[in-house]
Amino acid sequence: MIYIAPSLLSADFSNLESEISKIAQAGAQYLHLDVMDGDFVPNISFGAPVISAIRPCTNLVFDVHLMIREPIRYIKDFAKAGADIITFHLESCQDPRKVIRAIREKEIRCGISISPGTPAELLLPYLSEVDMVLIMTVVPGFGGQALIPSCLEKVRFLRQYADRHGLRLDIEVDGGIKEENVALATEAGANVIVAGSAIFGSRKPRSVIEGMRKAAEAHPYRR
């Protein structure tokens, strides 16, 4: 199944409740929440208090993407704030399995992510322990970048590996995804699509989401 996950970073922060309601009514299933610490990535976004504040506003799946150094320090906070999925970066911690265990202990879904410069092969030891892999298709920490096509080869590699080993694995892509290129991602094997300005920046978000979903469903991954 294809899941559309608008990124809150592209929303109007002066009216978050309305913005979230808008994309929920437009047909989104997830809300992608990018947490940046100014250390692992250069920019700073928001933390657990903002997520906790907007949690009562919606039933959307809260897809929390931690771009922070040593995320194990904050798993408890984000779980308490209402995260349904917590994804951390392989590059951000010394002991990925310890982070996976900490997320699992909170009985929420666990994802693991890599940046464009990191080989997909480094994820293989962890795939059986996570629910989702997030492949960054731009350099994390900055909006408005164009999709890096070579990153989609990582998606294909991981989807093929998951199929060969009988793993039920969501593969999420984030960065430069829009209606015009979403088919490239789904043909490679992605099924969770993050889009920011393409959705929140549109006057007709329903049309954009429907267009992305139709394009994705028309171009599925084939073994």
C-alpha positions in Angstrom: 0.0 0.0 0.0 1.1 3.5 -0.8 1.3 6.0 2.2 1.6 9.7 1.7 3.4 11.6 4.5 3.4 15.4 4.2 6.3 17.0 6.0 5.3 19.5 8.7 8.4 21.5 8.1 6.7 23.0 5.0 3.5 24.0 6.9 2.5 27.4 8.1 3.6 27.3 11.7 1.4 30.2 12.7 -1.6 27.9 12.2 -0.6 24.3 12.6 -4.0 22.9 13.7 -5.6 24.2 10.5 -2.6 23.1 8.3 -2.8 19.6 9.8 -6.5 19.4 9.3 -6.1 20.5 5.7 -3.8 17.7 4.8 -5.8 15.1 6.7 -8.9 16.1 4.8 -6.9 15.9 1.6 -6.2 12.2 2.1 -2.8 12.0 3.8 -2.3 9.0 6.1 0.9 10.1 7.8 2.3 13.3 9.2 6.1 13.4 8.8 7.8 15.2 11.7 11.4 16.2 11.1 13.3 16.8 14.3 16.6 18.5 13.8 19.1 19.4 16.6 21.6 21.8 15.0 24.4 19.2 15.6 23.7 16.1 13.5 22.3 18.4 10.9 23.0 22.1 10.7 19.4 23.4 11.2 17.1 23.3 14.2 13.4 22.5 13.9 11.2 21.5 16.8 11.1 18.9 19.6 8.8 16.8 21.6 6.8 19.7 23.1 5.5 20.7 19.7 4.6 17.1 18.8 2.8 16.7 22.1 0.9 20.0 21.5 -0.4 18.9 18.0 -1.1 15.3 18.9 -4.7 16.0 20.1 -5.4 17.8 16.7 -5.4 14.7 14.5 -5.5 10.9 14.2 -2.8 10.9 11.5 0.1 8.5 12.0 2.9 10.6 13.5 6.0 9.6 11.6 8.8 11.1 13.7 12.2 11.4 11.9 15.0 12.1 14.4 17.9 13.9 12.8 19.7 14.3 16.2 22.9 13.1 17.7 22.6 10.0 20.0 18.8 9.8 19.7 18.5 7.2 22.5 18.6 10.1 24.9 15.2 11.3 23.7 13.2 8.1 22.7 11.1 8.3 25.9 10.2 11.9 25.3 9.1 11.4 21.7 7.2 8.3 22.6 5.4 10.1 25.4 4.7 13.0 23.0 2.7 10.7 20.7 5.0 9.3 18.1 3.6 6.3 16.2 6.9 5.6 14.4 10.3 6.8 15.4 13.0 6.7 12.8 16.7 7.4 13.7 19.8 7.7 11.5 22.3 5.0 11.4 25.0 7.6 11.2 23.8 9.4 14.4 24.6 6.8 17.1 27.3 4.5 18.3 25.0 1.5 19.0 22.0 1.3 16.6 20.7 -1.9 18.2 20.5 -0.2 21.5 18.3 2.6 19.9 16.1 -0.1 18.2 15.6 -1.8 21.6 14.7 1.5 23.3 12.1 2.2 20.6 10.7 -1.3 20.8 10.4 -1.1 24.5 7.9 1.8 24.0 5.8 -0.5 21.8 5.9 1.8 18.8 7.2 1.2 15.3 10.9 1.6 14.6 12.6 3.0 11.5 16.2 3.4 10.5 17.5 6.0 8.0 20.6 6.7 6.0 21.8 9.9 4.3 22.8 10.0 0.6 26.5 9.3 1.2 25.9 6.1 3.3 25.9 2.7 1.5 22.7 0.8 1.8 24.6 -2.4 2.6 25.3 -1.0 6.1 21.6 -1.3 6.9 21.4 -5.1 6.2 22.2 -6.3 9.7 19.3 -4.3 11.1 16.5 -4.9 8.6 15.0 -7.9 10.4 14.7 -5.7 13.6 12.9 -2.7 12.1 9.6 -1.9 10.5 10.7 0.8 8.1 13.8 2.1 6.3 14.0 5.7 5.3 16.2 6.5 2.4 17.1 10.2 2.2 17.0 11.3 -1.4 18.5 14.7 -0.5 21.1 15.8 2.0 19.2 15.9 5.4 18.6 19.2 7.1 17.6 21.5 4.2 14.4 21.9 2.3 13.9 22.7 -1.3 16.5 20.3 -2.7 16.1 18.3 -5.9 15.9 14.5 -5.6 19.2 12.7 -6.1 18.3 9.9 -8.5 21.1 7.6 -7.5 19.6 7.2 -4.1 16.7 5.3 -5.6 19.1 2.5 -6.4 19.4 2.0 -2.6 15.6 1.7 -2.5 15.7 -1.0 -5.2 18.5 -2.9 -3.5 16.8 -2.9 -0.1 13.4 -3.9 -1.6 15.0 -6.8 -3.4 16.9 -7.9 -0.3 13.7 -7.7 1.8 11.8 -9.8 -0.8 14.5 -12.5 -0.9 14.6 -12.8 2.8 10.8 -12.6 3.4 10.9 -9.4 5.3 7.9 -7.2 5.7 9.5 -3.8 5.3 8.2 -0.3 4.5 10.6 1.8 2.5 10.2 5.5 2.9 11.7 8.2 0.7 12.2 11.8 1.7 13.6 14.7 -0.4 12.5 16.3 -3.6 9.5 14.0 -4.1 6.6 15.4 -6.1 3.9 14.3 -8.4 6.2 14.4 -11.4 8.8 12.0 -10.0 7.0 9.9 -7.4 6.7 7.0 -9.9 10.5 6.7 -9.9 10.4 6.0 -6.2 7.6 3.5 -6.3 9.0 1.6 -9.2 12.2 1.2 -7.2 10.2 -0.2 -4.3 9.3 2.7 -2.0 5.8 2.7 -0.5 5.9 5.6 2.0 6.3 9.0 0.3 7.3 12.1 2.1 6.6 15.4 0.4 6.8 18.9 1.9 6.2 22.0 -0.2 4.6 20.0 -3.0 1.7 19.4 -0.6 1.7 22.1 2.0 2.6 24.7 -0.6 -0.2 23.8 -2.9 -3.6 25.6 -3.0 -5.1 22.2 -3.8 -3.4 19.6 -1.6 -6.1 17.0 -2.2 -5.4 17.2 -5.9 -1.6 16.8 -5.3 -2.1 13.9 -2.9 -4.5 12.1 -5.3 -2.1 12.8 -8.2 0.8 11.4 -6.3 -1.1 8.3 -5.2 -2.4 7.6 -8.7 1.1 8.0 -10.2 2.5 5.7 -7.5 -0.2 3.0 -8.0 0.3 3.2 -11.8 4.0 2.5 -11.4 4.5 -0.2 -8.8 7.6 -2.1 -8.0 8.1 -5.2 -10.0 10.5 -7.9 -9.1 
